[in-house]
Amino acid sequence: MTTAALALVLFGVYMLLAFVLRTAIQVRRTGSSGFRGISGELGSAEWVGGVLFVVALLIGVAAPAAGLLDVVEPIAPLDGGFGHAAGVGLFAVGLLSTLVAQVSMGSSWRIGVDPGERTDLVTDGPFSIVRNPIFSGMIPTSVGLALLVPNVIAVAGLVALFTALEIQIRLVEEPYLLATHGEQYASYAARVGRFFPGLGRLPGGATSTSPTP
């Protein structure tokens, strides 16, 4: 099996476990899929973040497909046995991290934000290490897949994903959580990093989403 074909298979596994299966579990548990879709008005932060996330997923298929069809050259310094092995390892770590975080989130799991909805604030388990462990798991997963097919399309997908995550977290989810949970979330966010331990903590007791240096 070529690395491009392997990347396609692994991408399918990730989508099956992290999205399809998790959605089915959520429906069975709560009667709701947890999927809130692309929200917000056209051009708003919510809309842009959602669209970029969908674009990143589509590129996740396009990058290995382009590699299989030989329509784009790999980036030579990244295309080798070491990079491919690292890619598989990062994917495995990212997938496991994502699934553990989803389980820890329980019935509060959502894709997207409904401003009128209130869910429990989860701060234990992996959420005691980083505030967004599901997204933190997606980062090594996506980097791992890109290392299996290191071409310009894969790099574009990473840029789209990272931009989508930053917009979704900083401009959509954090303001929503501050408005919904108030000081409880502000205190939590002052202690725990955004995507990585200790990084991106909010000022203690703050009501803005500007990270500390």
C-alpha positions in Angstrom: 0.0 0.0 0.0 1.4 3.4 -0.9 1.5 6.2 1.7 -1.1 8.1 -0.2 -3.5 5.1 0.0 -2.7 4.7 3.7 -3.4 8.3 4.3 -6.9 7.9 2.7 -7.6 4.8 4.8 -6.5 6.5 8.0 -8.5 9.6 7.2 -11.6 7.4 6.7 -10.9 5.7 10.0 -10.7 9.1 11.8 -13.9 10.3 10.2 -15.7 7.1 11.1 -14.7 7.0 14.7 -14.5 10.7 15.6 -17.5 11.9 13.7 -19.9 9.1 12.5 -19.6 6.8 15.5 -19.5 9.7 18.0 -22.6 11.3 16.4 -24.4 7.9 16.6 -23.5 7.6 20.3 -24.7 11.1 21.0 -28.1 10.5 19.2 -28.6 7.3 21.2 -27.7 9.0 24.5 -29.5 12.3 24.1 -31.7 12.1 21.1 -29.7 14.9 19.4 -26.8 14.5 17.0 -24.8 17.3 18.8 -24.1 18.8 15.3 -24.9 22.5 15.2 -23.6 23.0 11.7 -22.2 26.2 10.1 -23.8 28.9 12.2 -23.7 32.7 12.0 -24.5 35.2 9.3 -22.6 35.1 6.0 -19.1 36.4 6.5 -19.3 36.3 10.4 -16.6 34.6 12.4 -18.8 31.6 13.1 -19.5 31.2 9.4 -15.9 31.7 8.3 -14.6 29.2 10.9 -17.2 26.6 9.9 -16.5 27.0 6.2 -12.7 26.7 6.7 -13.3 23.6 8.8 -15.3 22.0 6.0 -12.6 23.1 3.5 -9.9 21.4 5.6 -11.9 18.2 5.7 -12.3 18.2 1.9 -8.6 18.9 1.5 -7.9 15.9 3.8 -9.3 13.8 1.0 -7.9 15.8 -1.9 -4.2 15.7 -0.7 -3.8 11.9 -0.7 -6.0 11.6 -3.8 -3.7 13.9 -5.6 -0.8 11.8 -4.4 -2.4 8.6 -5.7 -3.0 10.2 -9.1 0.5 11.8 -9.2 -0.9 15.2 -10.1 1.2 17.0 -7.5 4.8 16.4 -6.5 5.7 15.7 -2.8 7.8 18.2 -0.9 11.1 16.3 -1.1 12.6 17.1 2.4 9.5 15.8 4.1 8.9 12.7 1.8 10.9 9.8 3.3 10.7 6.9 5.6 11.3 8.9 8.8 8.6 11.4 7.9 6.1 8.7 7.0 6.7 6.8 10.3 6.4 10.0 12.2 3.1 10.6 10.4 1.6 7.3 11.4 2.7 7.8 15.0 1.3 11.3 15.2 -2.0 10.1 13.6 -2.3 7.3 16.2 -1.6 9.7 19.2 -4.0 12.3 17.8 -6.8 9.8 17.1 -6.5 8.3 20.6 -6.4 11.8 22.2 -9.5 12.8 20.3 -11.5 9.8 21.3 -10.6 10.0 24.9 -11.5 13.7 25.0 -14.9 13.0 23.3 -15.7 10.3 25.9 -14.7 12.7 28.7 -17.0 15.4 27.3 -20.0 13.1 27.7 -23.4 14.5 26.7 -21.9 18.0 26.5 -20.2 17.1 23.2 -21.1 19.4 20.3 -20.0 20.4 16.9 -20.6 24.1 16.6 -22.3 26.5 19.0 -25.9 27.3 19.6 -25.9 30.6 21.5 -29.2 29.7 23.2 -28.1 26.4 24.5 -26.4 25.7 27.8 -24.4 22.6 28.5 -22.3 21.5 31.5 -18.8 23.0 31.7 -16.4 20.0 31.6 -13.1 20.7 33.4 -11.9 17.2 34.5 -10.0 14.5 32.7 -8.1 15.8 29.6 -10.0 19.1 30.1 -7.9 19.7 33.2 -4.8 19.7 31.0 -6.0 21.8 28.0 -9.4 23.5 27.5 -9.9 22.1 24.0 -8.4 18.5 24.0 -10.5 17.4 21.0 -9.1 20.1 18.9 -5.6 19.5 20.4 -6.0 15.8 19.3 -6.9 16.9 15.8 -3.6 18.8 15.4 -1.2 15.8 15.5 -3.8 13.8 13.6 -3.8 16.3 10.7 0.0 16.8 10.8 0.5 13.0 10.7 -1.7 12.6 7.7 0.1 15.5 6.0 3.5 13.8 6.6 2.2 10.7 4.8 1.4 12.9 1.7 3.6 15.9 2.1 2.5 18.0 -0.8 1.3 21.6 -1.1 -2.4 20.6 -1.0 -1.8 18.9 2.4 0.0 22.0 3.7 -2.9 24.2 2.5 -5.2 21.8 4.5 -3.2 22.3 7.6 -3.3 26.1 7.2 -7.1 26.0 6.7 -7.6 23.7 9.8 -5.4 25.8 12.1 -7.1 29.0 11.0 -10.5 27.4 11.5 -9.6 26.2 15.0 -8.3 29.6 16.0 -11.4 31.4 14.7 -13.8 28.9 16.3 -12.1 28.9 19.7 -11.1 32.6 20.1 -14.0 34.3 18.4 -16.9 31.9 18.9 -16.5 29.3 21.6 -14.6 31.3 24.3 -17.0 34.3 24.1 -20.0 31.9 24.3 -18.5 30.0 27.3 -17.7 33.3 29.1 -21.2 34.5 28.5 -22.8 31.2 29.5 -20.6 30.2 32.5 -19.2 33.5 33.6 -16.6 33.5 36.4 -16.6 29.7 36.4 -15.2 29.6 32.9 -13.0 32.7 33.4 -11.3 31.0 36.4 -10.9 27.7 34.6 -9.4 29.5 31.5 -7.0 31.4 33.7 -5.5 28.1 34.9 -5.6 25.8 31.9 -4.1 26.4 28.4 -6.0 26.6 25.2 -4.5 23.9 23.0 -1.3 23.1 24.8 -0.6 23.0 28.6 0.1 26.4 30.0 -0.3 28.3 26.7 -3.2 30.5 25.8 -4.5 31.0 29.3 -6.9 33.9 29.8 -6.1 36.6 32.3 -7.4 35.7 35.8 -11.1 36.7 36.2 -11.1 38.3 32.7 -14.1 38.6 30.5 -12.1 39.0 27.3 -10.6 36.3 25.2 -7.1 37.9 24.8 -4.5 35.3 25.8 -1.7 36.0 28.2 1.7 36.5 26.6 
